[in-house]
Amino acid sequence: MVQEIIKPKYRTCFTCNYETETIDRKCPHCGKRLLTQTEIRLRGVILVICGASLAFILGNLAVWALGVLFVPNNSEAISQHGGIVTVTVLLIVFSFIFLLGLAFLAAGIWQVLFGRRNLKIVFIISLLLFIFILGGQLLTILLLGKDLFA
């Protein structure tokens, strides 16, 4: 009878950031699933695809909005798209989502290369989302004169 030797793998918990080399599949601290470097790299590939798609599509839309705003004698095109305020708001939204796509791309590349998360990039993504939500709320208050959540 041949006994198979199971080699421990380096694993990380995304919930509590516990890292160890073990054969266990559950985190001893929080009980959540531990991910191997291969699983983290696969998630990184997904982040790269999503981030690159967001950055490409929204980058092009931001360039379009800039073209509408800054082309001389383009008042007809601006009025067709809802006015200068609407086009400016679209430019801001497209630009923030473009930045978010770049942050996803950076996080994905990091995960693919190193097989682990970079918490600084996760913090930057969280900060961008917070600024986007807060900025949208403030813009709504300024433009519409009312609070959407009230």
N, C-alpha and C positions, 0 to 999 in steps of 0.2 A: 504494500500500500504506500503510495507516494503522497506525502503531505505537502500541500501547496502553501508556500510562504507568502503572506500578504504584506507588501511593503507599505509603510505609512506614507501618506501624501501630505504635502503642505496644504493646509486648509484655513479659510478665513470666514468669520461670521460677519455678515453685512449689518447685523443689528447692533451688536456691541463691540465690533472691531477686534474680537479675540482672534489671535493667530497662533497656530501650532502645527506641528508635524505629527499626525495621528491617523489611525484607521477609523476613528469614530466619525459618525456622520452628524451628530448633534453637538451643539455648543454646550460645554459644561457650565457656562455662566448663565445663559438665558434660555437654553433649550431649543433654539432655532437651528435650522439646517446650516452646516458648514459647507462652504463651496471650495472646490479644488481650483488650482490655478488654471486648468483647462476650462472649467466652467466660467471662471471670471474672464478669461480671454474670449470665450464665445459671446458673453455679454458685451465685451468691448467691441467685437465685430459688429454687433447689432447697433451699438451706440455710434460707431463710425458711419454706418450706412444711414442711420436716422439723422445724425448731425450734418453729414455732407449733403443729404437731400434738402434739409431745412436751409442750410446756408446757401446752397445753389439757387433754390427756388425763390426764397425771400430776398436774397441778394439781387436777383434780377428784377423782382418787383420793386425793390427800393430804388434801383437805378431808373426804372420806368417812372416812379413817382417824382424823382429828382428831375427827370426830363420834362415832365408835365409842369413842374413848378418853375424851372429856371430857363425854359426856352423863351426867347423874346417873342412878343406879340402872340402869346399862346393863351389869351384869355378865353377863347372859345372852348379849347380843350379842358381848361380848368372848370369852366361852368358846366360842361357836359359831365364831369365827374363829381359834381356836388359842391363846387366852390373851393376856395383856397384853404379854408379850415379843414374840410374833409380830406383833401389831398395831403395836407400837412400831417393830420392825424394818421392817415394811412402810411406815410413815410416813417413816422415814429414807430408805429406798430411793426412794420416790415423790418425796420432796423433793429429793434429789440429782439425779434424772433430770429433774425440773422445772427445776432450776437449769441443768442441761446444755442443756435445750431453749431456755431464755432466752439462754444464751450462743450457741447456734447461730443463734437469731433475730437477735441483735445482729451476729454476724459476717456473716450473709446480707444484712442491711440495709446494712451498711457496704459490702459488695462491690457491691450493686446501685447504691448512690448514687455511689460513687467509682471503681468499676471496678478495684479492687485489694484485696488482702488487708490486714487490720490484724493485724500480728504480736502485738500486745498481747492482742487477743481470742483469737488462736490459743493463746497462752501460758496465758490464763485457762482455756480449754477443756481444755488438756492438764493443768493443775493440778487442775481439778475431777475429771478422770478418774483421776488419780493418787490423790487423796484418797479417791475413791469405792472404788477397788480396795484401797487400804491400809486404809481404814475397814472394809470388808467382811471383810478378812482378820483384823483385830483383833477385830471383833465375833464372828466365828466362833470365834476362840480363847477369848474371854471366855465366850460362851454354851455352846459345846460342849466346851470344855476340851481341844481338840486342834487341830492344824494340818491344813488340808485338803491342803496341798501336800507334806506330809512323807511 
